Amino acid sequence: MIVVTGATGNAGQPLVHALAQASEQVTAVSRRPAELPGHRQADLADPESLRPVLDGADVLFLLVAAAWNVVAFT
């Protein structure tokens, strides 16, 4: 299974559609609900929300946008 985070973004959305068209088993991950193949809702700022999404993954595309209001994790 291929997991794509940032699946609703400018790079993620076309990637998810290309993988689905290539008959790959894809899980599209985003913070908000979306109508994408295999969509699952999770938040990178909440590691526990990622556990079920990543379970069984063979490949991970970790696509994240640069943010100006980043929370420091120290």
C-alpha positions as CSV (number, residue, x, y, z in Angstrom):
1,M,0.0,0.0,0.0
2,I,1.2,3.5,-0.8
3,V,0.4,6.3,1.7
4,V,0.4,10.0,0.5
5,T,0.3,12.7,3.2
6,G,-0.6,16.2,2.0
7,A,-3.0,14.5,-0.4
8,T,-5.1,17.6,-1.0
9,G,-2.2,19.8,-1.9
10,N,-0.8,20.9,-5.3
11,A,1.6,17.9,-5.5
12,G,-0.4,15.4,-3.5
13,Q,-3.7,15.5,-5.4
14,P,-2.2,14.7,-8.8
15,L,0.0,12.1,-7.3
16,V,-3.0,10.3,-5.6
17,H,-4.9,10.4,-8.9
18,A,-2.0,9.1,-10.9
19,L,-1.4,6.2,-8.5
20,A,-5.1,5.3,-8.5
21,Q,-5.1,5.3,-12.3
22,A,-2.1,3.0,-12.3
23,S,-4.2,0.6,-10.1
24,E,-2.0,1.1,-7.1
25,Q,-3.5,0.6,-3.7
26,V,-3.3,4.2,-2.4
27,T,-4.2,5.8,0.9
28,A,-4.7,9.6,0.6
29,V,-4.1,11.4,4.0
30,S,-5.2,14.9,4.9
31,R,-6.3,16.9,7.9
32,R,-9.7,17.7,6.3
33,P,-12.2,15.4,4.7
34,A,-11.7,15.1,0.9
35,E,-13.1,13.2,-2.0
36,L,-10.0,11.3,-3.0
37,P,-9.4,7.6,-3.6
38,G,-8.7,5.8,-0.3
39,H,-8.9,9.0,1.7
40,R,-8.2,8.9,5.5
41,Q,-8.2,11.8,7.8
42,A,-5.1,12.4,10.1
43,D,-3.0,15.2,11.2
44,L,0.9,15.2,11.2
45,A,0.8,17.3,14.4
46,D,-1.0,14.4,16.1
47,P,1.2,11.3,15.8
48,E,-1.4,9.0,17.2
49,S,-3.8,9.8,14.4
50,L,-1.1,8.5,12.0
51,R,-0.7,5.0,13.4
52,P,-3.8,3.5,11.8
53,V,-3.1,5.3,8.5
54,L,0.4,4.0,8.2
55,D,-0.4,0.4,9.3
56,G,0.5,-1.9,6.4
57,A,2.2,0.8,4.3
58,D,5.0,-0.2,2.0
59,V,5.7,3.3,0.6
60,L,5.2,6.7,2.1
61,F,5.1,10.0,0.2
62,L,5.5,12.6,3.0
63,L,4.3,15.8,1.3
64,V,4.1,18.8,3.6
65,A,3.8,22.5,2.8
66,A,6.0,25.1,4.3
67,A,4.1,26.9,7.0
68,W,4.6,30.3,8.6
69,N,2.8,29.4,11.9
70,V,4.7,26.2,12.8
71,V,4.4,24.9,16.4
72,A,7.8,24.1,17.9
73,F,8.1,20.5,19.2
74,T,10.8,20.7,21.8
